Amino acid sequence: MPSRPPRLRIHGPTTRSAVLAEGFGERALRHPGLRRLSRDTYLPRALADDVDARVAAVLLTAPGDAVASHRTAAELWGLEIPLQPRDARVHLTVGPGSAVRGRRDRCIHRTAHVPADLTETRGLPVTTPARTWRDLAAVLEPPPLLAVTDQVLRRFCSAEELAAALDRRPHGRGAKRARDVLPLGDRRAGSPMESVLRWLLHEAGLPAPVLQYRIVDGAGRLLAEVDMAWPEHRVVVEFDGEVHRERDVFVRDLRRQNGIVLTDWTVLRYSSADVLGRPADVVAQIGSVVVG
C-alpha cells in the first residue's frame, strides 16, 4: 500500500513559506484549524485570541528590530485601556529607516529606538511600561490615558520614571497630553473607569478626591475603604463595576453603605452606564455636594 502523506501539525505561529518548505501544498494552508493573519502569517485557530501568539506570529515576517508597542504592548503588560474599540492588529515599532508597511494584521509605527525603552516579556520584544505609556499618549485621549497612567504607576513605574520616559521623547504627538495627565496619576486608583471619572471631575474644575479613603466609626473601627472621598465635605463617591451586580456583593454593599450614611456621610454611587451615558449629570451631582 502507498504510504499516507504526513499530516500537517502546527502548534504555534508559522508562515506560508515554512509550511510549503515542509512539503505541504497550498491546500494545507486552508485547513479549518488554521487562522490566516495576513498573506504569509498563520496561527492555529485555538491561539487566535492569544496576544503572545499573535505577536510571535507577526514577528516572524517583521524586520529584526521590530518590537511590540502601543496598544499591543499595553496588552502584553496587562494594562486595560477603557473607551477603546477592539483592535486585533499587532502594533509594532520599527526604526525610522524601515520600509516595511502595515498589513491587515499589523500597524507599523516608526521612531528611533532608545535602549532604555526596550525590553522583553515572555520572550517577546516589547517597549517598557514607561515607553508604552509615552507612546499611548500620542494616540489616546486624556480619560483613557489617565487610566493607563494609574495602572502603570500602581504596577510598574514611579512618576519619576514616567517623567524620564517623557524627557526622552519631549516633543511630538502626545507630549503635551502626557505632561497634562501625569501629575494627576494616582497608583491608588481602583479601576480604569474610576480614572475616567476622575478626569471628568478634573476637567470640570472640581477638587481632587482622596482615593481609597478609610472611613471609621466613632470608636475608631474601620467601616469602609471607599473609592473616592472628599473628607472636608463628608462626601463619598463609589464606582460600581460588574461584580457589584452579584447578589452577595450587592447585599454587602447595602450594609456597608448604611454604615457610612449613619456616620453622616453623603454617598453617591455610579456605574459605567452613568459615566459614559450621562457624564454631565454625574459631574453636576458631585459638584453640588463638594463645592461651596
C-alpha positions as CSV (number, residue, x, y, z in Angstrom):
1,M,0.0,0.0,0.0
2,P,1.2,3.5,-0.7
3,S,2.2,5.4,2.4
4,R,0.0,8.1,3.7
5,P,1.2,11.6,3.3
6,P,2.3,13.2,6.6
7,R,-0.4,15.1,8.4
8,L,0.0,18.8,8.9
9,R,0.6,19.5,12.6
10,I,1.0,23.2,13.6
11,H,1.1,24.0,17.3
12,G,2.3,27.6,17.1
13,P,2.8,30.6,14.8
14,T,4.1,29.8,11.3
15,T,4.4,31.2,7.8
16,R,3.3,30.1,4.4
17,S,6.9,29.6,3.2
18,A,7.6,27.4,6.3
19,V,4.6,25.1,5.6
20,L,5.5,24.8,1.9
21,A,9.1,24.0,2.8
22,E,7.8,21.0,4.8
23,G,6.4,19.6,1.6
24,F,2.8,20.5,2.1
25,G,0.8,22.2,-0.6
26,E,-1.4,25.3,-0.7
27,R,-4.4,23.2,0.3
28,A,-2.9,22.6,3.7
29,L,-3.0,26.4,4.4
30,R,-6.8,26.2,4.0
31,H,-7.1,23.8,6.9
32,P,-10.0,24.8,9.2
33,G,-7.7,24.6,12.2
34,L,-5.5,27.4,10.8
35,R,-6.2,31.2,11.0
36,R,-4.6,33.3,8.3
37,L,-3.5,36.6,9.8
38,S,-2.0,38.0,6.6
39,R,-0.7,36.8,3.3
40,D,2.2,34.9,4.8
41,T,1.4,34.5,8.5
42,Y,-0.7,31.8,10.1
43,L,-1.7,30.7,13.6
44,P,-3.6,27.7,15.0
45,R,-7.2,28.8,15.3
46,A,-7.2,27.9,19.0
47,L,-4.5,30.6,19.6
48,A,-6.1,33.3,17.5
49,D,-7.1,35.3,20.6
50,D,-3.8,34.8,22.5
51,V,-1.9,38.1,22.4
52,D,1.5,36.3,22.9
53,A,0.8,34.0,19.9
54,R,-0.4,36.8,17.7
55,V,2.7,38.9,18.4
56,A,5.0,35.9,17.9
57,A,3.3,35.2,14.5
58,V,3.6,38.7,13.2
59,L,7.2,39.0,14.3
60,L,8.0,36.0,12.0
61,T,7.6,38.3,9.0
62,A,8.6,41.6,10.6
63,P,12.0,43.4,10.5
64,G,14.6,42.2,13.0
65,D,14.4,45.5,15.0
66,A,10.6,45.4,15.4
67,V,9.2,45.5,18.9
68,A,5.6,45.3,20.2
69,S,4.4,48.7,21.1
70,H,1.4,51.0,21.8
71,R,-1.8,49.0,22.4
72,T,-0.2,45.7,21.9
73,A,2.5,46.4,24.4
74,A,-0.2,47.5,26.8
75,E,-2.0,44.2,26.3
76,L,1.2,42.3,26.9
77,W,1.8,44.2,30.1
78,G,-1.8,43.5,31.2
79,L,-2.9,47.2,31.0
80,E,-6.6,47.8,30.4
81,I,-7.5,50.7,28.1
82,P,-11.1,51.9,28.6
83,L,-13.3,53.6,26.0
84,Q,-11.5,51.9,23.1
85,P,-12.9,49.6,20.3
86,R,-11.2,46.3,20.0
87,D,-8.1,46.3,17.7
88,A,-6.9,42.9,16.8
89,R,-3.9,44.2,14.9
90,V,-0.4,43.9,16.4
91,H,1.2,47.3,16.8
92,L,4.9,47.3,16.1
93,T,7.6,50.0,16.3
94,V,10.5,49.8,13.8
95,G,13.4,52.2,13.1
96,P,12.7,55.3,11.0
97,G,14.5,54.0,8.0
98,S,12.5,50.8,7.7
99,A,10.4,50.4,4.5
100,V,8.1,47.8,6.0
101,R,4.4,48.6,5.6
102,G,1.3,47.8,7.6
103,R,-0.9,44.8,6.8
104,R,-4.3,43.8,8.0
105,D,-2.7,42.0,10.9
106,R,-0.2,44.8,12.0
107,C,0.1,48.5,12.4
108,I,3.6,49.9,11.9
109,H,5.0,52.9,13.9
110,R,8.4,54.4,13.1
111,T,10.7,56.0,15.5
112,A,14.3,55.8,16.7
113,H,14.8,53.0,19.3
114,V,16.3,54.0,22.6
115,P,17.8,51.1,24.5
116,A,16.3,52.3,27.8
117,D,12.8,51.9,26.3
118,L,13.1,48.3,25.1
119,T,12.8,45.1,27.0
120,E,11.3,41.6,26.7
121,T,8.4,39.9,28.3
122,R,7.7,36.2,28.0
123,G,10.4,36.1,25.3
124,L,8.8,38.8,23.1
125,P,10.5,42.1,22.3
126,V,8.4,45.0,23.7
127,T,8.5,48.6,24.8
128,T,8.9,49.1,28.5
129,P,5.8,50.1,30.5
130,A,7.1,53.6,30.7
131,R,7.7,53.9,27.0
132,T,4.4,52.2,26.3
133,W,2.7,55.0,28.4
134,R,4.5,57.6,26.3
135,D,3.5,56.0,23.1
136,L,-0.1,55.7,24.1
137,A,-0.1,59.4,25.0
138,A,0.1,60.0,21.2
139,V,-3.0,58.0,20.4
140,L,-5.3,58.2,23.4
141,E,-7.5,61.0,24.7
142,P,-6.9,62.1,28.3
143,P,-9.5,59.9,30.1
144,P,-8.2,56.6,28.9
145,L,-4.6,57.8,29.2
146,L,-5.2,58.7,32.9
147,A,-6.5,55.1,33.4
148,V,-3.3,53.7,31.8
149,T,-1.2,56.1,33.9
150,D,-2.8,55.0,37.1
151,Q,-2.2,51.3,36.3
152,V,1.4,51.8,35.3
153,L,2.1,53.7,38.5
154,R,0.5,51.0,40.5
155,R,2.2,48.1,38.9
156,F,5.4,49.1,37.2
157,C,6.9,52.6,37.5
158,S,7.3,55.7,39.6
159,A,6.1,59.1,38.5
160,E,9.8,60.0,38.1
161,E,10.3,57.1,35.7
162,L,7.4,58.2,33.6
163,A,8.8,61.7,33.5
164,A,12.1,60.3,32.4
165,A,10.4,58.5,29.5
166,L,8.7,61.7,28.5
167,D,12.1,63.5,28.7
168,R,13.5,61.0,26.2
169,R,10.7,62.0,23.8
170,P,9.8,65.5,24.9
171,H,8.4,66.7,21.6
172,G,6.0,65.4,19.0
173,R,2.5,64.0,19.2
174,G,1.2,63.4,22.7
175,A,3.9,65.2,24.6
176,K,1.6,67.9,25.9
177,R,-1.1,65.4,26.7
178,A,1.4,63.3,28.7
179,R,2.5,66.4,30.7
180,D,-1.1,67.3,31.4
181,V,-2.1,63.8,32.6
182,L,1.0,62.7,34.5
183,P,0.5,64.9,37.6
184,L,-3.0,63.5,38.0
185,G,-1.8,59.9,38.0
186,D,-2.5,58.0,41.3
187,R,-1.4,54.4,42.0
188,R,-4.4,54.0,44.4
189,A,-7.0,54.1,41.6
190,G,-9.2,51.1,41.9
191,S,-10.3,50.7,38.3
192,P,-9.9,52.2,34.8
193,M,-13.5,53.7,34.9
194,E,-12.7,55.4,38.2
195,S,-9.8,57.0,36.5
196,V,-12.1,58.2,33.7
197,L,-14.5,59.7,36.2
198,R,-11.6,61.5,37.9
199,W,-10.6,63.1,34.7
200,L,-14.1,64.3,34.1
201,L,-14.1,65.9,37.6
202,H,-10.7,67.5,36.9
203,E,-11.9,68.8,33.6
204,A,-14.9,70.4,35.4
205,G,-12.6,72.1,37.9
206,L,-13.8,70.2,40.9
207,P,-11.4,69.5,43.8
208,A,-9.4,66.2,43.6
209,P,-10.8,63.4,45.7
210,V,-8.8,61.3,48.2
211,L,-8.6,57.7,46.8
212,Q,-9.2,54.6,48.8
213,Y,-10.2,56.7,51.8
214,R,-10.7,54.8,55.1
215,I,-13.9,55.7,57.0
216,V,-14.1,54.8,60.7
217,D,-16.9,55.0,63.2
218,G,-16.9,56.9,66.5
219,A,-15.0,54.1,68.2
220,G,-12.3,54.2,65.5
221,R,-13.4,50.9,63.9
222,L,-13.0,50.7,60.1
223,L,-16.3,50.9,58.4
224,A,-15.2,51.0,54.8
225,E,-12.4,51.9,52.3
226,V,-14.2,53.9,49.6
227,D,-13.2,54.6,46.0
228,M,-13.2,58.4,46.3
229,A,-13.9,60.8,49.2
230,W,-13.9,64.5,50.0
231,P,-13.4,64.3,53.8
232,E,-13.9,68.0,54.3
233,H,-17.4,67.7,52.8
234,R,-18.1,64.2,54.1
235,V,-18.8,63.0,50.6
236,V,-18.2,59.6,49.2
237,V,-18.3,58.5,45.5
238,E,-18.3,54.8,44.7
239,F,-18.0,53.3,41.2
240,D,-19.9,50.0,40.8
241,G,-18.4,47.6,38.3
242,E,-19.9,44.4,37.1
243,V,-19.0,42.5,40.2
244,H,-21.3,44.7,42.3
245,R,-24.3,43.1,40.5
246,E,-23.7,39.8,42.1
247,R,-26.2,39.2,44.8
248,D,-23.8,38.6,47.7
249,V,-21.8,41.7,46.7
250,F,-24.9,43.8,46.3
251,V,-26.1,42.8,49.8
252,R,-22.7,43.5,51.3
253,D,-22.7,46.9,49.5
254,L,-26.0,47.9,51.0
255,R,-24.9,47.1,54.5
256,R,-21.7,48.9,54.0
257,Q,-23.4,52.0,52.6
258,N,-25.9,52.1,55.5
259,G,-23.0,52.1,58.0
260,I,-21.3,55.0,56.1
261,V,-24.6,57.0,55.9
262,L,-25.2,56.6,59.6
263,T,-21.9,58.3,60.3
264,D,-23.2,61.4,58.5
265,W,-21.6,60.9,55.1
266,T,-23.3,61.5,51.7
267,V,-22.8,58.5,49.4
268,L,-23.1,58.8,45.6
269,R,-22.8,55.6,43.5
270,Y,-22.3,55.4,39.8
271,S,-21.9,52.7,37.1
272,S,-20.1,52.8,33.8
273,A,-23.5,53.5,32.2
274,D,-23.7,56.7,34.2
275,V,-20.1,57.8,33.5
276,L,-20.4,57.0,29.8
277,G,-24.0,57.8,29.2
278,R,-24.6,60.9,31.2
279,P,-21.3,62.3,32.3
280,A,-22.5,65.9,32.6
281,D,-25.2,64.8,35.1
282,V,-22.7,62.8,37.2
283,V,-20.3,65.7,37.3
284,A,-23.1,68.2,38.3
285,Q,-24.3,65.9,41.1
286,I,-20.9,65.5,42.6
287,G,-20.1,69.2,42.1
288,S,-23.3,70.1,44.0
289,V,-22.0,68.5,47.2
290,V,-18.3,69.1,47.1
291,V,-18.3,72.8,46.0
292,G,-19.3,75.6,48.4
